[in-house]
Amino acid sequence: MKVREIFITSSILVLVIIGGISIVWKPILWSLIFFGPLILLGYSDIFQTKHTLKKNFPLIGNFRYMLEKIRPEIMQYFVETDTQGRPISRMFRALIYQRAKNVTDTAPFGTQMDVYGAGYEWMDHSVYAKEIKETDVRVLVGGKDCKQPYLASILNISAMSFGALSENAVLAMNKGAKIGGFAHNTGEGGISPYHKKHGGDLIWQVGTGYFGCRTESGNFCPDTFQKNSIIDAVKMIEIKLSQGAKPGHGGILPASKNTEEIAAIRHVKPFTDVNSPPRHTAFNDAEGLMHFIKQLRDLSGGKPIGFKLCVGKKQEFIDFCSAMVATGIKPDFITVDGGEGGTGAAPVEFSNSLGMPLRDGLAFVIDTLNAFGLKEEIKVIASGKILTGFHIVRAIALGADLCNSARAMMMAVGCIQALQCNTNTCPVGVATQNKSLMKGLNVENKSQRVANFHRKTVAAFTELIAAAGLNNPNELERKHINRRVSMTTVLKYSEIYPEKAMN
């Protein structure tokens, strides 16, 4: 029995007991002075739609919000962690919630970071700042062979599958994408009914398990791929080679989250662990990947096709570029994921010790594409702990064209970083298939929060561009970003990541 049901049962039982005793002893009715307000508060929690935690955990859920009220005084000493157990700034988390809730996102008392500590970063501003006129920054994705290019927002929802996320979380994210006019990456779990219900733009991710385009033996199926790829909502298709959380491992869906519905979508056996293969079977070398890209482009009617990777062996990406030149086949986009990224289940050794961090991987990919003369046609998407407008600026300065965000979008729909993503017990119904828990996540409320976060973060990004005296994101360069590497040494990104051919 869940906390919500326990509360309802207990409250009824308390009222019955008080009523029964009052027949022979009237003074018991005075106890309602204590129990009455608590019962009313509990039912108020159950029927409200704003806070998932209070809806799922009436009465006791209020303690979290009480602590939030006094957080500046007593909570600043607690270490907060991200979904992989690594420290994350309280300031960033608060900012995401404020923007999602459409409340004031400014902060008093100046910079909340150690400006003289190694790692502090800032952007060069100009006394000749520009006026902001348009904050809806968009990028056209699609090379010369693409027949259906997509005008994408500069910030979109990164890959998170139905299965890892609940149906209500997927519905809220997709409706938020529809409201805000940005794209929602399906993750490798395939296209579910919840990705299609509200009509938000989709980036369909095809992983090593080929979910949604899979034969009985687990190989790629061209027929089912074509059927799903021509859906109007599908705007781009992304081949997942690897991801930041667990590069070289493949996706993980615990048996407890693999319901009959999810198994039917993925064409796997329900209530079993689903571990995607670590590599693709549709190709086995760089030229094979290029021909697979062409096959998907042809089957989809010319939609933008790209691939996602967390950079590992540099030579393998160089081989990809050589294959692009040799075959004349180029992806329309490349998503670079950072080793620090990831929102779902992953082995600790993989999440902490495998995969190149985003900035290093991004700079290498951009420099290599430029060295081969390929960057002109290929858009690059940065993915890995993109939380703020400055994070977008930093990625664009390194050479990215647009960005994806996962954890910030999870927080926008109510994630409180309970770190139970892999246990099916997420208390706020975001990363669970438990119907009782996901019931508390109100789609209408949370979808608007997703749209709010996107709008305000993109607006903050454009304000930073204007503050630097630039007219548009294309003018951003590595020289605009500074990083303190020691108490006495500050380097620009152009010095830390000097543009070069390849390593």
C-alpha positions, 0 to 999 in steps of 0.5 A: 500500500502506498503512502497516499492510500495509507493516509486515506485509510488512516484518516478515515480510521481516525475519524471513525474511532473518534466518532465511536468513542464520542458516543460514550465520552464527548471530550474526545471530540477536542482531539479534532483540534489536532487531527482535523487540520492535519487531515484537511492538509493531507487531503489538500495535498492529494487534490492539488496538482502543483507538487508531485511529492506532496500528492504522492506523500501527503503530509510528510511531503510538506517537510521538503518544502518547509526546508526549502523555505529556510534553505539559505540558513540551514541547507547550504551546508548540505552537499547535493549530488547529480543523478550519478552521485557527483556534486552539483551546484545548489545555485544551478538546481535552484535556477532550473526550478525558478525558471520552470515555475516562472518565478524570479530567477535573479539572485542577490549578493553577487557572484555565488562562486569562488572567482579565484578558485581554479575552474571559475569561468566567465565570458568577455562582455562589451561596453557596447552591448547590443539591444535584444530583439529576438530570443527564439534562436534557431538553426537549420539542420540538413545538408545538401542530400537532405530533402526535409531540413529541420529548423531546430531551436538552439536548445532541445530535450536530450535523449531519455527513453520511455521506460527510463522515464514514466509515461507522464514524464514523457507526456509532459516533456513532449507537450512542453516541446510542443508549447515551446516549439523545440524538439524532444529526443525519444531516447533509444527506447523507441517512439511510444504513444506518449511521444506522439499524443501532443504532437511535439517535434521528435528526434527519433534515436535509433540505438544498438537494440534497434527498438522500434525498427527491430527484427525478432532476432534483434537486428535492424528492420528496414520496413518498420524503420520506414513506417516509423520514420515517415511519421510527421512528428519525426523531424530528425533521426539520430543513430546512437553509437555511444552515450556519455553515461556509459560509452561502449556499454549500451542502454540499461532497462531494469526488469522492474521497469520493463512493463508489458507495454514497454516490452511491446514497444521495444519487441522484447520479453517483459519483466526482464533486464534489457541490456542493449548491445554495446555496438551496432550490427547494421555496420562494422566500420566507418564506411558501413556507418556512412552507407547506413546513414544513406539507407536511413535517409532514403527510407525516411524520405530525406529527413536529417540523419545524424549520429551521437557519440561520446568521443573515445578513441580519436582515430575512430572519429578521424576514420569517420571523417575519412569515410565521409570524404571517400563515400561522399555521404555525410551526416546532417548532424553529429551529437557530441555527448560528454563523459560527465553526462547521463541521467539514467542507470549506469555502472559507476566505473563507466559513468566516472571513468570512461568517455571524454568530457564534453568540452574536450570531445566537442573541441576535437570533433569541431577541429577534425571536421574543419580539418577535413572541410566537412563542418560547413554541411554538418551541424554539431549538437552539444549534450552533457550537463547543459543547464544554463544560458552560459553553458550554451554560450560555452558550447557554441563558442567551442564550435557547436551549433545547438545544444541538448539538455536532459537533467535540466528537463527532468528537473523541470518536470519535477525531478528532485534528484532522489537518485532512485532512477534505476530502482523504479521508486522515484518519489515524484513519478519521473523515472518510474513505471509505478502507476501510483507514483507517476499518477502524482505527476500532473502533465498540464502543470509540468509541461508548462514548466518545461516550456518555461524553462526552455524559454527563459534559458534561451532568453538568458543565452541571447542576453549574454550574446548581446552583453558581449556586443555580438549580433548573433551566436555565429560570432561567438569564438573560443577567445570570448570564454575565460577560465581560471586554471590557478590563482595566478593564471587565466587562459582563454578557451582559444589557448586551452583548446587551440584550433588544430587539425587533429591529434 
